């Protein structure tokens, strides 16, 4: 049976470690198997909020500080395609982002589902309207996650598998947005912040379930972001930014490097 590229890569890295310990063959220790990586998804993958956007990516706002680029820079895959795009929904991924996938693709990363569930509208409603209206909108989003989102995720996951049948696919979730308790001034009540966190957990659970059913790896970013939510002393997430509203509730550069990158790296 021929080794997969991932198995070959693991064997090569193990050999490298042994050679380094025994003082043999530095050149041989550096040898690794080829790896073809494609990064798909929405603004949490494109890097909105982290700055340093590639002007060629236009409204997709792909950042040089986004976790896929950071992983690429650290691991030097033989090929790298970055098609994640700000504002992407499931249908945008299948229609516009899958071009680089092929039978040679080894690794795929993906964040998707938040825009389908109406994340931006939920946050706008909660910031501008009453607590009761906020919580009602959160519950509406959760109903969508129950009834409609699973089928849309299935469509994306199936399309990825059809185009890249041998790829290891890592689906990453979304952080909880608020640290609860204390005297945070974030424009939202404690009940609203708690409801938003609960909705994030609800979305993550649905995404994880569909990913597992397709044989994909789900990686939660919640542990990495714990202690770095909005209202913490060291937030890795933007709160409302009226001067750049598109960056609101997105990871900072530290959130990409300290939150998403290790969560992805540990799942590869």
C-alpha positions in Angstrom: 0.0 0.0 0.0 1.4 3.4 -1.0 1.9 5.8 1.9 -0.3 8.9 1.7 1.5 12.3 1.6 0.7 12.9 5.2 2.1 9.6 6.3 5.2 10.2 4.2 5.5 13.7 5.8 5.2 12.3 9.3 7.8 9.6 8.5 10.1 12.2 7.1 9.8 14.5 10.1 10.4 11.5 12.5 13.5 10.5 10.5 14.7 14.1 10.6 14.4 14.2 14.4 16.3 10.9 14.7 19.1 12.1 12.4 19.4 15.3 14.3 19.7 13.5 17.6 22.4 11.2 16.2 24.2 14.0 14.5 23.8 12.5 11.0 22.9 14.0 7.7 21.6 17.6 8.1 20.5 17.6 4.5 18.6 14.3 4.9 16.9 15.7 8.1 15.6 18.7 6.1 13.9 16.5 3.5 10.1 16.5 3.7 7.3 15.3 1.4 5.6 17.7 -0.9 2.4 19.2 0.5 -0.3 21.1 -1.4 -2.5 23.4 0.8 -5.6 25.3 0.0 -7.2 27.8 2.4 -11.0 28.3 1.9 -13.6 30.2 3.9 -14.9 33.5 5.2 -13.4 36.6 6.8 -12.1 34.6 9.8 -9.8 32.7 7.3 -9.1 35.7 5.0 -7.8 37.6 8.1 -10.3 40.6 8.3 -9.4 42.5 11.4 -5.6 41.7 11.3 -4.6 44.4 8.8 -1.9 44.1 6.1 -4.4 43.2 3.4 -3.2 42.2 -0.1 -4.5 44.9 -2.4 -4.9 42.3 -5.2 -7.5 40.5 -3.1 -9.9 43.5 -3.3 -13.0 43.2 -1.1 -12.0 39.6 0.0 -9.4 41.3 2.3 -6.9 38.6 2.4 -4.3 39.4 5.0 -0.6 38.5 5.2 -1.3 38.0 8.9 -4.1 35.5 8.4 -3.5 32.0 9.9 -3.3 30.3 6.5 -0.4 32.6 5.4 1.3 32.2 8.8 1.1 28.4 8.5 2.4 28.6 4.9 5.3 30.8 5.9 6.3 28.4 8.7 5.9 25.1 6.8 6.8 26.0 3.2 4.3 23.7 1.4 5.0 22.9 -2.2 1.9 24.8 -3.2 -0.4 27.2 -1.5 -3.7 28.7 -2.7 -5.6 31.2 -0.6 -9.2 31.8 -1.8 -10.9 32.6 1.5 -13.0 35.8 1.2 -14.6 38.3 3.5 -18.4 37.9 3.7 -18.4 34.4 2.1 -21.3 32.1 2.7 -21.5 28.5 1.9 -22.7 29.1 -1.7 -19.8 31.5 -2.3 -17.3 28.8 -1.3 -18.8 26.3 -3.8 -19.2 28.9 -6.5 -15.9 30.8 -6.3 -13.3 29.2 -4.1 -12.8 25.6 -5.1 -10.9 26.1 -8.3 -7.4 25.2 -6.8 -8.7 21.9 -5.4 -7.6 18.7 -7.2 -6.8 15.1 -6.6 -3.3 16.3 -5.6 -4.5 18.5 -2.8 -3.2 17.3 0.6 -4.5 19.8 3.1 -7.6 22.1 3.2 -8.6 24.6 5.9 -12.1 26.2 6.2 -14.2 28.5 8.3 -17.8 28.9 7.1 -21.3 29.1 8.4 -21.3 32.3 10.4 -22.5 34.5 7.5 -25.2 32.0 6.5 -26.5 32.2 10.1 -26.7 36.0 9.9 -23.9 36.8 12.2 -23.5 40.4 11.0 -27.2 41.1 11.4 -27.3 39.6 14.9 -24.5 41.8 16.1 -26.0 44.9 14.4 -29.4 44.2 16.0 -27.8 43.6 19.5 -25.7 46.8 19.4 -28.5 49.1 18.1 -31.7 47.7 19.5 -33.2 46.5 22.8 -32.1 43.5 24.8 -35.4 41.7 24.0 -34.9 42.3 20.3 -31.3 41.2 20.5 -32.2 37.9 22.2 -35.1 37.3 19.8 -32.7 37.8 16.8 -30.2 35.4 18.4 -32.9 32.8 18.8 -33.8 33.3 15.1 -30.2 32.6 14.1 -30.2 29.4 16.2 -33.3 28.2 14.5 -31.6 28.7 11.2 -28.7 26.7 12.4 -31.1 23.9 13.3 -33.2 23.8 10.2 -31.2 25.2 7.2 -27.5 25.4 7.9 -26.7 21.6 8.0 -27.8 21.1 4.4 -25.7 24.1 3.3 -22.7 22.8 5.1 -23.2 19.3 3.6 -23.1 20.9 0.1 -19.8 22.6 0.8 -18.2 19.6 2.4 -19.4 17.2 -0.3 -18.0 19.6 -3.0 -14.6 19.7 -1.3 -14.4 15.9 -1.1 -15.5 15.5 -4.8 -12.7 17.8 -5.9 -10.0 16.8 -3.4 -10.8 13.2 -2.4 -7.4 12.6 -0.6 -7.2 15.9 1.3 -7.1 16.2 5.0 -9.8 18.8 5.7 -9.6 20.9 8.9 -12.8 22.9 9.7 -12.2 25.6 12.3 -14.9 27.1 14.4 -15.6 30.6 15.8 -14.5 32.1 19.2 -16.8 33.1 22.0 -16.9 36.9 21.8 -17.3 38.1 25.4 -15.7 37.4 28.7 -18.6 37.5 31.1 -18.7 39.0 34.6 -16.9 42.1 35.8 -17.7 45.6 34.8 -17.1 45.6 31.1 -18.4 48.5 29.1 -19.2 47.0 25.7 -22.5 48.6 24.9 -24.4 45.3 25.6 -26.0 43.9 28.7 -24.7 40.8 30.4 -27.7 38.9 29.1 -27.0 39.9 25.6 -23.4 39.0 25.8 -24.3 35.6 27.3 -26.8 35.0 24.5 -24.3 35.8 21.8 -21.7 33.5 23.4 -24.3 30.8 23.5 -25.2 31.3 19.9 -21.5 30.9 19.0 -21.3 27.6 20.9 -24.5 26.5 19.1 -23.1 27.3 15.7 -19.8 25.6 16.5 -21.6 22.4 17.6 -23.5 22.3 14.4 -20.5 22.9 12.2 -18.5 20.2 14.2 -21.3 17.7 13.8 -21.5 18.1 10.0 -17.7 18.1 9.7 -17.4 14.8 11.6 -20.1 13.2 9.5 -18.0 14.0 6.4 -14.9 12.6 8.0 -13.3 16.0 8.5 -11.4 17.3 11.5 -13.1 20.0 13.5 -10.8 22.3 15.5 -12.4 24.6 18.2 -10.7 27.9 18.7 -12.6 28.6 22.0 -9.8 27.2 24.2 -7.1 29.3 22.5 -9.3 32.5 22.8 -10.3 31.9 26.5 -8.9 34.9 28.4 -8.7 36.9 25.2 -12.3 37.7 24.5 -13.8 41.2 24.3 -14.0 42.5 27.9 -10.8 40.7 28.9 -7.6 42.6 29.7 -6.0 41.2 26.6 -8.6 40.9 23.9 -7.7 39.2 20.6 -11.1 40.4 19.1 -12.2 43.8 17.9 -15.3 45.2 19.6 -17.5 47.6 17.7 -15.3 49.8 15.5 -17.4 52.7 14.1 -14.5 53.9 12.1 -14.0 50.5 10.4 -17.2 48.6 11.0 -16.1 45.6 8.9 -13.4 44.8 11.4 -15.8 44.6 14.3 -16.0 41.2 16.1 -13.1 39.8 14.1 -9.8 38.6 15.3 -6.8 41.0 15.6 -3.4 40.0 14.3 -2.8 38.4 17.7 -6.1 36.5 17.4 -4.9 35.0 14.1 -1.4 34.1 15.4 -2.3 33.2 18.9 -5.8 31.8 18.4 -6.4 30.4 14.9 -2.8 29.4 13.9 -2.2 27.0 16.9 -5.7 25.6 16.6 -5.1 24.8 13.0 -1.5 23.6 13.5 -2.6 21.2 16.2 -5.2 19.7 13.9 -3.0 19.2 10.8 
